[in-house]
């Protein structure tokens, strides 16, 4: 099942909180955001970044 662009995939509570605090509440908002920018968020690790990238790629989108 393809993840919705209107929600964030399951990436763990710390990473989800970090994205929400930075204003990201939907997968579509992450299209083109530099991976390095997201990696700076407290709670965002390589596993969460990989999950986000894979979810975006299912919609022919991606991190910057």
Secondary structure, DSSP 8 states (H G I E B T S, - for coil): ----TTS-----HHHHHHHHHTT--SGGGGTT--HHHHHTSTT--HHHHHHHHHHHHTTT----
